[in-house]
Amino acid sequence: MIQITKACPHCGSIDLVSNGHNKKNGKQKYYCNGCDRYGTLDAAPRYSEERKEDSESLF
Ligand SMILES: [Zn+2]
């Protein structure tokens, strides 16, 4: 499973797990370990668009 870096809109927990995507609107689906709910986020996390050069320059 993939960890999501966004906070749960219900309880504010960041302990979310990816649960696929909604086929109708493409929204990221998640399961929240904090409040034990399933829900959707407005946008999918963009892991692939992060640039290596940017993160390396910070350190
Ligand atoms: Zn929650």
N, CA, C, O and the ligand as a Tripos MOL2 file, in Angstrom:
@<TRIPOS>MOLECULE
protein
  237   235    60     0     0
PROTEIN
NO_CHARGES

@<TRIPOS>ATOM
      1 N           0.8410   -1.2090    0.0000 N.3       1 MET1
      2 CA          0.0000    0.0000    0.0000 C.3       1 MET1
      3 C           0.8700    1.2510    0.0000 C.2       1 MET1
      4 O           2.0320    1.2280    0.4040 O.2       1 MET1
      5 N           0.2690    2.3410   -0.4660 N.am      2 ILE2
      6 CA          1.0100    3.5960   -0.6030 C.3       2 ILE2
      7 C           0.5470    4.5940    0.4550 C.2       2 ILE2
      8 O          -0.6510    4.8160    0.6340 O.2       2 ILE2
      9 N           1.5030    5.1850    1.1470 N.am      3 GLN3
     10 CA          1.1700    6.2090    2.1260 C.3       3 GLN3
     11 C           0.8280    7.5160    1.4120 C.2       3 GLN3
     12 O           1.4820    7.8850    0.4370 O.2       3 GLN3
     13 N          -0.1890    8.2100    1.8960 N.am      4 ILE4
     14 CA         -0.5820    9.5010    1.3380 C.3       4 ILE4
     15 C          -0.1020   10.6040    2.2720 C.2       4 ILE4
     16 O          -0.1940   10.4710    3.4930 O.2       4 ILE4
     17 N           0.4080   11.6880    1.7050 N.am      5 THR5
     18 CA          0.9970   12.7440    2.5260 C.3       5 THR5
     19 C           0.0010   13.8380    2.8840 C.2       5 THR5
     20 O           0.3750   14.8290    3.5110 O.2       5 THR5
     21 N          -1.2670   13.6750    2.4940 N.am      6 LYS6
     22 CA         -2.2650   14.6810    2.8370 C.3       6 LYS6
     23 C          -2.9810   14.3060    4.1330 C.2       6 LYS6
     24 O          -2.9600   13.1520    4.5600 O.2       6 LYS6
     25 N          -3.6120   15.3030    4.7450 N.am      7 ALA7
     26 CA         -4.3080   15.0840    5.9970 C.3       7 ALA7
     27 C          -5.7650   14.7040    5.7410 C.2       7 ALA7
     28 O          -6.3750   15.1270    4.7590 O.2       7 ALA7
     29 N          -6.2970   13.8990    6.6460 N.am      8 CYS8
     30 CA         -7.6950   13.4960    6.5610 C.3       8 CYS8
     31 C          -8.5950   14.6950    6.8350 C.2       8 CYS8
     32 O          -8.3990   15.3780    7.8400 O.2       8 CYS8
     33 N          -9.5900   14.9800    5.9660 N.am      9 PRO9
     34 CA        -10.5000   16.1060    6.1810 C.3       9 PRO9
     35 C         -11.4300   15.8990    7.3700 C.2       9 PRO9
     36 O         -12.0410   16.8520    7.8550 O.2       9 PRO9
     37 N         -11.5390   14.6800    7.8340 N.am     10 HIS10
     38 CA        -12.4490   14.3900    8.9440 C.3      10 HIS10
     39 C         -11.7850   14.5970   10.2980 C.2      10 HIS10
     40 O         -12.3500   15.2420   11.1810 O.2      10 HIS10
     41 N         -10.5710   14.0410   10.4610 N.am     11 CYS11
     42 CA         -9.9320   14.0800   11.7800 C.3      11 CYS11
     43 C          -8.5820   14.7800   11.7570 C.2      11 CYS11
     44 O          -8.0000   15.0240   12.8140 O.2      11 CYS11
     45 N          -8.0660   15.1120   10.5610 N.am     12 GLY12
     46 CA         -6.7920   15.8100   10.4740 C.3      12 GLY12
     47 C          -5.5870   14.9070   10.5400 C.2      12 GLY12
     48 O          -4.4530   15.3800   10.4700 O.2      12 GLY12
     49 N          -5.8130   13.6060   10.6750 N.am     13 SER13
     50 CA         -4.6940   12.6710   10.7310 C.3      13 SER13
     51 C          -4.0120   12.5560    9.3690 C.2      13 SER13
     52 O          -4.6660   12.6410    8.3290 O.2      13 SER13
     53 N          -2.6910   12.3610    9.3860 N.am     14 ILE14
     54 CA         -1.9760   12.1360    8.1310 C.3      14 ILE14
     55 C          -1.6790   10.6540    7.9480 C.2      14 ILE14
     56 O          -0.9160   10.2640    7.0640 O.2      14 ILE14
     57 N          -2.2880    9.8420    8.7890 N.am     15 ASP15
     58 CA         -2.0670    8.4000    8.7130 C.3      15 ASP15
     59 C          -3.0610    7.7960    7.7190 C.2      15 ASP15
     60 O          -3.9550    7.0370    8.0930 O.2      15 ASP15
     61 N          -2.8810    8.1540    6.4310 N.am     16 LEU16
     62 CA         -3.7870    7.7160    5.3860 C.3      16 LEU16
     63 C          -3.1120    6.6840    4.4950 C.2      16 LEU16
     64 O          -1.8990    6.7110    4.2900 O.2      16 LEU16
     65 N          -3.9260    5.7760    3.9720 N.am     17 VAL17
     66 CA         -3.4040    4.7620    3.0710 C.3      17 VAL17
     67 C          -4.1750    4.8270    1.7600 C.2      17 VAL17
     68 O          -5.4030    4.9040    1.7580 O.2      17 VAL17
     69 N          -3.4430    4.7970    0.6350 N.am     18 SER18
     70 CA         -4.0780    4.8480   -0.6700 C.3      18 SER18
     71 C          -4.9980    3.6470   -0.8740 C.2      18 SER18
     72 O          -4.6410    2.5100   -0.5640 O.2      18 SER18
     73 N          -6.1720    3.9210   -1.3950 N.am     19 ASN19
     74 CA         -7.1380    2.8520   -1.6370 C.3      19 ASN19
     75 C          -7.6190    2.8930   -3.0820 C.2      19 ASN19
     76 O          -8.7730    2.5730   -3.3700 O.2      19 ASN19
     77 N          -6.7280    3.2870   -3.9890 N.am     20 GLY20
     78 CA         -7.0780    3.3420   -5.4050 C.3      20 GLY20
     79 C          -7.6840    4.6820   -5.7880 C.2      20 GLY20
     80 O          -7.6080    5.6580   -5.0420 O.2      20 GLY20
     81 N          -8.2950    4.7050   -6.9850 N.am     21 HIS21
     82 CA         -8.8960    5.9370   -7.4720 C.3      21 HIS21
     83 C         -10.3490    5.6970   -7.8630 C.2      21 HIS21
     84 O         -10.7370    4.5960   -8.2550 O.2      21 HIS21
     85 N         -11.1340    6.7540   -7.7450 N.am     22 ASN22
     86 CA        -12.5120    6.7040   -8.2050 C.3      22 ASN22
     87 C         -12.5230    6.7010   -9.7320 C.2      22 ASN22
     88 O         -11.9490    7.5910  -10.3600 O.2      22 ASN22
     89 N         -13.1660    5.7170  -10.3200 N.am     23 LYS23
     90 CA        -13.1410    5.6030  -11.7830 C.3      23 LYS23
     91 C         -13.9580    6.6880  -12.4680 C.2      23 LYS23
     92 O         -13.6950    7.0300  -13.6210 O.2      23 LYS23
     93 N         -14.9450    7.2320  -11.7670 N.am     24 LYS24
     94 CA        -15.7980    8.2560  -12.3820 C.3      24 LYS24
     95 C         -15.0970    9.6000  -12.4860 C.2      24 LYS24
     96 O         -15.1130   10.2310  -13.5430 O.2      24 LYS24
     97 N         -14.4710   10.0470  -11.3780 N.am     25 ASN25
     98 CA        -13.8860   11.3890  -11.3890 C.3      25 ASN25
     99 C         -12.3760   11.3920  -11.1900 C.2      25 ASN25
    100 O         -11.7550   12.4550  -11.1980 O.2      25 ASN25
    101 N         -11.7830   10.2310  -11.0140 N.am     26 GLY26
    102 CA        -10.3290   10.1450  -10.9240 C.3      26 GLY26
    103 C          -9.7640   10.5840   -9.5880 C.2      26 GLY26
    104 O          -8.5480   10.7150   -9.4430 O.2      26 GLY26
    105 N         -10.6260   10.8130   -8.6120 N.am     27 LYS27
    106 CA        -10.1410   11.2700   -7.3150 C.3      27 LYS27
    107 C          -9.4270   10.1470   -6.5550 C.2      27 LYS27
    108 O          -9.7630    8.9690   -6.6750 O.2      27 LYS27
    109 N          -8.4300   10.5630   -5.7720 N.am     28 GLN28
    110 CA         -7.7050    9.6130   -4.9410 C.3      28 GLN28
    111 C          -8.6100    9.1200   -3.8140 C.2      28 GLN28
    112 O          -9.2070    9.9140   -3.0860 O.2      28 GLN28
    113 N          -8.6990    7.7990   -3.6860 N.am     29 LYS29
    114 CA         -9.4520    7.2380   -2.5710 C.3      29 LYS29
    115 C          -8.4670    6.8290   -1.4800 C.2      29 LYS29
    116 O          -7.3450    6.4120   -1.7700 O.2      29 LYS29
    117 N          -8.8920    6.9510   -0.2350 N.am     30 TYR30
    118 CA         -7.9900    6.6300    0.8710 C.3      30 TYR30
    119 C          -8.7440    5.9700    2.0140 C.2      30 TYR30
    120 O          -9.9670    6.0600    2.1270 O.2      30 TYR30
    121 N          -7.9690    5.3080    2.8480 N.am     31 TYR31
    122 CA         -8.4810    4.8200    4.1170 C.3      31 TYR31
    123 C          -7.7210    5.5260    5.2200 C.2      31 TYR31
    124 O          -6.4920    5.5880    5.1900 O.2      31 TYR31
    125 N          -8.4470    6.0620    6.2000 N.am     32 CYS32
    126 CA         -7.8200    6.7880    7.3030 C.3      32 CYS32
    127 C          -7.7080    5.8920    8.5260 C.2      32 CYS32
    128 O          -8.7050    5.3720    9.0270 O.2      32 CYS32
    129 N          -6.4770    5.7200    8.9980 N.am     33 ASN33
    130 CA         -6.2650    4.9370   10.2210 C.3      33 ASN33
    131 C          -6.6470    5.7330   11.4670 C.2      33 ASN33
    132 O          -6.8680    5.1620   12.5350 O.2      33 ASN33
    133 N          -6.7230    7.0650   11.3200 N.am     34 GLY34
    134 CA         -7.0250    7.9060   12.4780 C.3      34 GLY34
    135 C          -8.4790    7.7960   12.9080 C.2      34 GLY34
    136 O          -8.7640    7.6280   14.0940 O.2      34 GLY34
    137 N          -9.4080    7.8900   11.9460 N.am     35 CYS35
    138 CA        -10.8340    7.8620   12.2990 C.3      35 CYS35
    139 C         -11.5410    6.6660   11.6860 C.2      35 CYS35
    140 O         -12.7640    6.5500   11.7710 O.2      35 CYS35
    141 N         -10.7690    5.7730   11.0660 N.am     36 ASP36
    142 CA        -11.3240    4.5170   10.5700 C.3      36 ASP36
    143 C         -12.3970    4.7550    9.5020 C.2      36 ASP36
    144 O         -13.4500    4.1180    9.5110 O.2      36 ASP36
    145 N         -12.1040    5.6980    8.5690 N.am     37 ARG37
    146 CA        -13.0610    5.9800    7.5060 C.3      37 ARG37
    147 C         -12.4020    5.8120    6.1380 C.2      37 ARG37
    148 O         -11.1800    5.8270    5.9960 O.2      37 ARG37
    149 N         -13.2720    5.6520    5.1390 N.am     38 TYR38
    150 CA        -12.8320    5.7210    3.7520 C.3      38 TYR38
    151 C         -13.3320    7.0240    3.1580 C.2      38 TYR38
    152 O         -14.4040    7.5010    3.5270 O.2      38 TYR38
    153 N         -12.5700    7.6030    2.2460 N.am     39 GLY39
    154 CA        -13.0050    8.8450    1.6240 C.3      39 GLY39
    155 C         -12.2060    9.1230    0.3770 C.2      39 GLY39
    156 O         -11.4310    8.2820   -0.0780 O.2      39 GLY39
    157 N         -12.3990   10.3290   -0.1870 N.am     40 THR40
    158 CA        -11.6660   10.7220   -1.3860 C.3      40 THR40
    159 C         -10.9920   12.0620   -1.1650 C.2      40 THR40
    160 O         -11.4840   12.9010   -0.4110 O.2      40 THR40
    161 N          -9.8710   12.2550   -1.8240 N.am     41 LEU41
    162 CA         -9.1740   13.5330   -1.8050 C.3      41 LEU41
    163 C          -9.3840   14.2210   -3.1420 C.2      41 LEU41
    164 O          -9.6490   13.5600   -4.1460 O.2      41 LEU41
    165 N          -9.2660   15.5480   -3.1620 N.am     42 ASP42
    166 CA         -9.5320   16.3150   -4.3730 C.3      42 ASP42
    167 C          -8.5500   16.0020   -5.4890 C.2      42 ASP42
    168 O          -8.9390   15.9430   -6.6550 O.2      42 ASP42
    169 N          -7.2950   15.8020   -5.1520 N.am     43 ALA43
    170 CA         -6.2930   15.5560   -6.1820 C.3      43 ALA43
    171 C          -5.3930   14.3990   -5.7670 C.2      43 ALA43
    172 O          -5.1460   14.1720   -4.5830 O.2      43 ALA43
    173 N          -4.9180   13.6860   -6.7560 N.am     44 ALA44
    174 CA         -4.0050   12.5850   -6.4800 C.3      44 ALA44
    175 C          -2.6260   13.1410   -6.1420 C.2      44 ALA44
    176 O          -2.2070   14.1510   -6.7080 O.2      44 ALA44
    177 N          -1.9210   12.4910   -5.2260 N.am     45 PRO45
    178 CA         -0.5550   12.9150   -4.9120 C.3      45 PRO45
    179 C           0.3600   12.7570   -6.1190 C.2      45 PRO45
    180 O           0.2110   11.8130   -6.8950 O.2      45 PRO45
    181 N           1.3030   13.6740   -6.2780 N.am     46 ARG46
    182 CA          2.1630   13.6530   -7.4620 C.3      46 ARG46
    183 C           3.5760   13.2270   -7.1000 C.2      46 ARG46
    184 O           4.4910   14.0490   -7.0340 O.2      46 ARG46
    185 N           3.7360   11.9610   -6.8710 N.am     47 TYR47
    186 CA          5.0620   11.4620   -6.5180 C.3      47 TYR47
    187 C           6.0210   11.5920   -7.6960 C.2      47 TYR47
    188 O           7.1820   11.9640   -7.5230 O.2      47 TYR47
    189 N           5.5270   11.2830   -8.8990 N.am     48 SER48
    190 CA          6.4020   11.1810  -10.0640 C.3      48 SER48
    191 C           6.8770   12.5500  -10.5600 C.2      48 SER48
    192 O           7.8700   12.6460  -11.2820 O.2      48 SER48
    193 N           6.1640   13.5970  -10.1670 N.am     49 GLU49
    194 CA          6.5260   14.9210  -10.6780 C.3      49 GLU49
    195 C           7.5550   15.6420   -9.8120 C.2      49 GLU49
    196 O           8.0300   16.7160  -10.1810 O.2      49 GLU49
    197 N           7.8990   15.0640   -8.6720 N.am     50 GLU50
    198 CA          8.9330   15.6810   -7.8510 C.3      50 GLU50
    199 C          10.2880   15.5210   -8.5320 C.2      50 GLU50
    200 O          10.6200   14.4540   -9.0490 O.2      50 GLU50
    201 N          11.0550   16.5940   -8.5190 N.am     51 ARG51
    202 CA         12.3380   16.5540   -9.2040 C.3      51 ARG51
    203 C          13.4660   16.1520   -8.2620 C.2      51 ARG51
    204 O          13.5540   16.6360   -7.1330 O.2      51 ARG51
    205 N          14.3100   15.2770   -8.7330 N.am     52 LYS52
    206 CA         15.4530   14.8480   -7.9290 C.3      52 LYS52
    207 C          16.3880   16.0120   -7.6350 C.2      52 LYS52
    208 O          16.9230   16.1380   -6.5330 O.2      52 LYS52
    209 N          16.5730   16.8620   -8.6450 N.am     53 GLU53
    210 CA         17.5160   17.9670   -8.5000 C.3      53 GLU53
    211 C          17.1240   18.8730   -7.3360 C.2      53 GLU53
    212 O          17.9830   19.3450   -6.5910 O.2      53 GLU53
    213 N          15.8050   19.1150   -7.1840 N.am     54 ASP54
    214 CA         15.3450   20.0100   -6.1350 C.3      54 ASP54
    215 C          15.6120   19.4470   -4.7420 C.2      54 ASP54
    216 O          16.0810   20.1640   -3.8580 O.2      54 ASP54
    217 N          15.3130   18.1660   -4.5500 N.am     55 SER55
    218 CA         15.4810   17.5770   -3.2220 C.3      55 SER55
    219 C          16.9510   17.4310   -2.8620 C.2      55 SER55
    220 O          17.3260   17.5660   -1.6980 O.2      55 SER55
    221 N          17.7870   17.1540   -3.8670 N.am     56 GLU56
    222 CA         19.2120   16.9760   -3.5840 C.3      56 GLU56
    223 C          19.8740   18.3030   -3.2170 C.2      56 GLU56
    224 O          20.8000   18.3370   -2.4070 O.2      56 GLU56
    225 N          19.3930   19.3970   -3.8180 N.am     57 SER57
    226 CA         20.0210   20.6840   -3.5610 C.3      57 SER57
    227 C          19.7420   21.1720   -2.1360 C.2      57 SER57
    228 O          20.4760   22.0120   -1.6160 O.2      57 SER57
    229 N          18.6960   20.6560   -1.5110 N.am     58 LEU58
    230 CA         18.3590   21.0820   -0.1620 C.3      58 LEU58
    231 C          19.3410   20.5490    0.8660 C.2      58 LEU58
    232 O          19.4900   21.1140    1.9490 O.2      58 LEU58
    233 N          20.0030   19.4690    0.5240 N.am     59 PHE59
    234 CA         20.9260   18.8640    1.5030 C.3      59 PHE59
    235 C          22.3580   19.0440    1.0430 C.2      59 PHE59
    236 O          23.2850   18.6070    1.7240 O.2      59 PHE59
    237 ZN         -9.5130   10.5430    9.5920 Zn       60 ZN60
@<TRIPOS>BOND
     1     1     2 1
     2     2     3 1
     3     3     4 2
     4     3     5 am
     5     5     6 1
     6     6     7 1
     7     7     8 2
     8     7     9 am
     9     9    10 1
    10    10    11 1
    11    11    12 2
    12    11    13 am
    13    13    14 1
    14    14    15 1
    15    15    16 2
    16    15    17 am
    17    17    18 1
    18    18    19 1
    19    19    20 2
    20    19    21 am
    21    21    22 1
    22    22    23 1
    23    23    24 2
    24    23    25 am
    25    25    26 1
    26    26    27 1
    27    27    28 2
    28    27    29 am
    29    29    30 1
    30    30    31 1
    31    31    32 2
    32    31    33 am
    33    33    34 1
    34    34    35 1
    35    35    36 2
    36    35    37 am
    37    37    38 1
    38    38    39 1
    39    39    40 2
    40    39    41 am
    41    41    42 1
    42    42    43 1
    43    43    44 2
    44    43    45 am
    45    45    46 1
    46    46    47 1
    47    47    48 2
    48    47    49 am
    49    49    50 1
    50    50    51 1
    51    51    52 2
    52    51    53 am
    53    53    54 1
    54    54    55 1
    55    55    56 2
    56    55    57 am
    57    57    58 1
    58    58    59 1
    59    59    60 2
    60    59    61 am
    61    61    62 1
    62    62    63 1
    63    63    64 2
    64    63    65 am
    65    65    66 1
    66    66    67 1
    67    67    68 2
    68    67    69 am
    69    69    70 1
    70    70    71 1
    71    71    72 2
    72    71    73 am
    73    73    74 1
    74    74    75 1
    75    75    76 2
    76    75    77 am
    77    77    78 1
    78    78    79 1
    79    79    80 2
    80    79    81 am
    81    81    82 1
    82    82    83 1
    83    83    84 2
    84    83    85 am
    85    85    86 1
    86    86    87 1
    87    87    88 2
    88    87    89 am
    89    89    90 1
    90    90    91 1
    91    91    92 2
    92    91    93 am
    93    93    94 1
    94    94    95 1
    95    95    96 2
    96    95    97 am
    97    97    98 1
    98    98    99 1
    99    99   100 2
   100    99   101 am
   101   101   102 1
   102   102   103 1
   103   103   104 2
   104   103   105 am
   105   105   106 1
   106   106   107 1
   107   107   108 2
   108   107   109 am
   109   109   110 1
   110   110   111 1
   111   111   112 2
   112   111   113 am
   113   113   114 1
   114   114   115 1
   115   115   116 2
   116   115   117 am
   117   117   118 1
   118   118   119 1
   119   119   120 2
   120   119   121 am
   121   121   122 1
   122   122   123 1
   123   123   124 2
   124   123   125 am
   125   125   126 1
   126   126   127 1
   127   127   128 2
   128   127   129 am
   129   129   130 1
   130   130   131 1
   131   131   132 2
   132   131   133 am
   133   133   134 1
   134   134   135 1
   135   135   136 2
   136   135   137 am
   137   137   138 1
   138   138   139 1
   139   139   140 2
   140   139   141 am
   141   141   142 1
   142   142   143 1
   143   143   144 2
   144   143   145 am
   145   145   146 1
   146   146   147 1
   147   147   148 2
   148   147   149 am
   149   149   150 1
   150   150   151 1
   151   151   152 2
   152   151   153 am
   153   153   154 1
   154   154   155 1
   155   155   156 2
   156   155   157 am
   157   157   158 1
   158   158   159 1
   159   159   160 2
   160   159   161 am
   161   161   162 1
   162   162   163 1
   163   163   164 2
   164   163   165 am
   165   165   166 1
   166   166   167 1
   167   167   168 2
   168   167   169 am
   169   169   170 1
   170   170   171 1
   171   171   172 2
   172   171   173 am
   173   173   174 1
   174   174   175 1
   175   175   176 2
   176   175   177 am
   177   177   178 1
   178   178   179 1
   179   179   180 2
   180   179   181 am
   181   181   182 1
   182   182   183 1
   183   183   184 2
   184   183   185 am
   185   185   186 1
   186   186   187 1
   187   187   188 2
   188   187   189 am
   189   189   190 1
   190   190   191 1
   191   191   192 2
   192   191   193 am
   193   193   194 1
   194   194   195 1
   195   195   196 2
   196   195   197 am
   197   197   198 1
   198   198   199 1
   199   199   200 2
   200   199   201 am
   201   201   202 1
   202   202   203 1
   203   203   204 2
   204   203   205 am
   205   205   206 1
   206   206   207 1
   207   207   208 2
   208   207   209 am
   209   209   210 1
   210   210   211 1
   211   211   212 2
   212   211   213 am
   213   213   214 1
   214   214   215 1
   215   215   216 2
   216   215   217 am
   217   217   218 1
   218   218   219 1
   219   219   220 2
   220   219   221 am
   221   221   222 1
   222   222   223 1
   223   223   224 2
   224   223   225 am
   225   225   226 1
   226   226   227 1
   227   227   228 2
   228   227   229 am
   229   229   230 1
   230   230   231 1
   231   231   232 2
   232   231   233 am
   233   233   234 1
   234   234   235 1
   235   235   236 2
@<TRIPOS>SUBSTRUCTURE
     1 MET1         2 RESIDUE 1 A MET
     2 ILE2         6 RESIDUE 1 A ILE
     3 GLN3        10 RESIDUE 1 A GLN
     4 ILE4        14 RESIDUE 1 A ILE
     5 THR5        18 RESIDUE 1 A THR
     6 LYS6        22 RESIDUE 1 A LYS
     7 ALA7        26 RESIDUE 1 A ALA
     8 CYS8        30 RESIDUE 1 A CYS
     9 PRO9        34 RESIDUE 1 A PRO
    10 HIS10       38 RESIDUE 1 A HIS
    11 CYS11       42 RESIDUE 1 A CYS
    12 GLY12       46 RESIDUE 1 A GLY
    13 SER13       50 RESIDUE 1 A SER
    14 ILE14       54 RESIDUE 1 A ILE
    15 ASP15       58 RESIDUE 1 A ASP
    16 LEU16       62 RESIDUE 1 A LEU
    17 VAL17       66 RESIDUE 1 A VAL
    18 SER18       70 RESIDUE 1 A SER
    19 ASN19       74 RESIDUE 1 A ASN
    20 GLY20       78 RESIDUE 1 A GLY
    21 HIS21       82 RESIDUE 1 A HIS
    22 ASN22       86 RESIDUE 1 A ASN
    23 LYS23       90 RESIDUE 1 A LYS
    24 LYS24       94 RESIDUE 1 A LYS
    25 ASN25       98 RESIDUE 1 A ASN
    26 GLY26      102 RESIDUE 1 A GLY
    27 LYS27      106 RESIDUE 1 A LYS
    28 GLN28      110 RESIDUE 1 A GLN
    29 LYS29      114 RESIDUE 1 A LYS
    30 TYR30      118 RESIDUE 1 A TYR
    31 TYR31      122 RESIDUE 1 A TYR
    32 CYS32      126 RESIDUE 1 A CYS
    33 ASN33      130 RESIDUE 1 A ASN
    34 GLY34      134 RESIDUE 1 A GLY
    35 CYS35      138 RESIDUE 1 A CYS
    36 ASP36      142 RESIDUE 1 A ASP
    37 ARG37      146 RESIDUE 1 A ARG
    38 TYR38      150 RESIDUE 1 A TYR
    39 GLY39      154 RESIDUE 1 A GLY
    40 THR40      158 RESIDUE 1 A THR
    41 LEU41      162 RESIDUE 1 A LEU
    42 ASP42      166 RESIDUE 1 A ASP
    43 ALA43      170 RESIDUE 1 A ALA
    44 ALA44      174 RESIDUE 1 A ALA
    45 PRO45      178 RESIDUE 1 A PRO
    46 ARG46      182 RESIDUE 1 A ARG
    47 TYR47      186 RESIDUE 1 A TYR
    48 SER48      190 RESIDUE 1 A SER
    49 GLU49      194 RESIDUE 1 A GLU
    50 GLU50      198 RESIDUE 1 A GLU
    51 ARG51      202 RESIDUE 1 A ARG
    52 LYS52      206 RESIDUE 1 A LYS
    53 GLU53      210 RESIDUE 1 A GLU
    54 ASP54      214 RESIDUE 1 A ASP
    55 SER55      218 RESIDUE 1 A SER
    56 GLU56      222 RESIDUE 1 A GLU
    57 SER57      226 RESIDUE 1 A SER
    58 LEU58      230 RESIDUE 1 A LEU
    59 PHE59      234 RESIDUE 1 A PHE
    60 ZN60       237 GROUP 0 **** ****
